[in-house]
């Protein structure tokens, strides 16, 4: 899936041996990753406005969605977002996504 491709792309970006590029490189990677993650949340939220659940911590959201019988596409997309979060965590970067609160930009879709 496209989320799998993005996750693999992030994994490569985050693990490339280019330490000489310094902090700016890491900052730009974190920004790129957080942008991809936010885009994922926006996409799912616009498609399924009832899925406010996605803005809890992602691992809780995924378990809850399984329990609530959401459409398989929602489960797949949340699983993809979970993969992206795991890629970020495995790279020992600071936490990028705080999913507990909806971004203001999304409130208009309620």
Backbone torsions as a table, in degrees:
resi	resn	phi	psi	omega
1	UNK	NA	167.3	-179.2
2	UNK	-66.4	-33.5	177.6
3	UNK	-65.2	-37.6	176.7
4	UNK	-62.0	-42.6	179.3
5	UNK	-62.5	-41.9	179.2
6	UNK	-63.9	-42.9	-179.7
7	UNK	-60.7	-42.1	179.5
8	UNK	-66.6	-39.7	177.2
9	UNK	-60.4	-44.1	178.8
10	UNK	-63.7	-41.4	-179.0
11	UNK	-58.8	-43.4	179.2
12	UNK	-66.0	-43.8	-179.2
13	UNK	-62.2	-36.3	-173.9
14	UNK	-84.4	-17.0	-175.6
15	UNK	-114.0	-0.7	176.8
16	UNK	-58.8	142.0	-178.8
17	UNK	-84.3	76.7	179.7
18	UNK	-130.8	51.3	-177.0
19	UNK	-58.4	-26.8	-176.4
20	UNK	-65.3	-15.2	179.1
21	UNK	-74.6	-19.3	171.3
22	UNK	76.9	-169.2	-172.9
23	UNK	-58.8	-34.5	-177.3
24	UNK	-58.7	-38.5	179.0
25	UNK	-61.6	-46.3	179.8
26	UNK	-62.9	-42.8	178.9
27	UNK	-58.5	-43.8	-177.9
28	UNK	-67.4	-33.9	177.5
29	UNK	-67.5	-43.4	178.8
30	UNK	-61.2	-42.7	179.1
31	UNK	-62.0	-45.4	179.5
32	UNK	-58.8	-47.0	-177.1
33	UNK	-65.1	-43.1	-178.4
34	UNK	-66.7	-33.5	177.5
35	UNK	-65.2	-43.6	178.9
36	UNK	-62.3	-43.3	-179.4
37	UNK	-64.5	-44.4	179.7
38	UNK	-62.8	-41.2	178.1
39	UNK	-59.8	-38.5	177.6
40	UNK	-62.9	-44.4	178.1
41	UNK	-62.9	-44.3	-178.9
42	UNK	-60.7	-43.9	-177.9
43	UNK	-60.2	-47.8	-178.8
44	UNK	-67.6	-39.9	-176.0
45	UNK	-66.6	-39.6	-179.8
46	UNK	-69.5	-34.2	-178.2
47	UNK	-74.7	-37.3	-177.9
48	UNK	-130.5	80.3	-174.9
49	UNK	-57.8	-22.4	-179.5
50	UNK	-75.1	-6.2	-172.5
51	UNK	-88.4	47.8	176.0
52	UNK	-57.0	-24.1	179.3
53	UNK	-54.4	-26.9	-176.7
54	UNK	-66.5	-14.2	-176.1
55	UNK	-96.4	8.8	163.8
56	UNK	-80.1	173.9	172.4
57	UNK	-52.2	138.7	-167.4
58	UNK	-60.9	-39.9	-176.9
59	UNK	-64.5	-35.6	175.8
60	UNK	-68.2	-41.9	-179.5
61	UNK	-59.3	-43.2	-176.2
62	UNK	-63.6	-45.2	178.8
63	UNK	-62.1	-41.2	-178.6
64	UNK	-66.7	-40.5	179.9
65	UNK	-64.5	-39.0	175.9
66	UNK	-59.6	-41.9	-177.7
67	UNK	-70.3	-33.5	-173.9
68	UNK	-86.5	-2.5	178.0
69	UNK	65.9	40.4	174.4
70	UNK	-67.0	162.6	177.2
71	UNK	-57.0	147.6	-178.8
72	UNK	-54.8	-32.5	-178.4
73	UNK	-63.2	-36.2	178.3
74	UNK	-65.8	-43.9	179.4
75	UNK	-60.4	-42.5	-179.3
76	UNK	-63.6	-42.9	-177.0
77	UNK	-68.9	-38.2	177.4
78	UNK	-66.4	-38.2	177.8
79	UNK	-62.6	-38.8	177.7
80	UNK	-63.9	-41.1	177.5
81	UNK	-64.7	-37.9	176.9
82	UNK	-60.0	-42.2	178.5
83	UNK	-59.9	-43.7	-179.8
84	UNK	-63.2	-40.6	178.0
85	UNK	-62.4	-40.1	-179.9
86	UNK	-65.5	-37.3	176.7
87	UNK	-60.6	-44.8	179.4
88	UNK	-62.4	-45.5	-177.6
89	UNK	-64.4	-38.3	-177.5
90	UNK	-69.8	-18.3	178.6
91	UNK	-88.1	3.8	178.2
92	UNK	57.2	39.4	175.7
93	UNK	-95.6	160.9	177.1
94	UNK	-64.2	153.3	179.3
95	UNK	-57.8	134.9	-175.7
96	UNK	-106.3	-35.1	-170.1
97	UNK	-109.6	124.5	170.8
98	UNK	-110.1	97.8	-170.7
99	UNK	-91.6	0.6	-175.0
100	UNK	-68.9	-30.4	179.1
101	UNK	-112.8	139.4	175.9
102	UNK	-70.1	136.4	172.0
103	UNK	-59.7	143.4	-178.3
104	UNK	-53.7	-36.1	-176.3
105	UNK	-60.1	-22.4	-176.4
106	UNK	-89.8	-14.4	-174.1
107	UNK	-62.7	-26.4	-179.7
108	UNK	-65.6	-17.2	-178.3
109	UNK	-88.4	-1.1	-179.5
110	UNK	-73.2	NA	NA
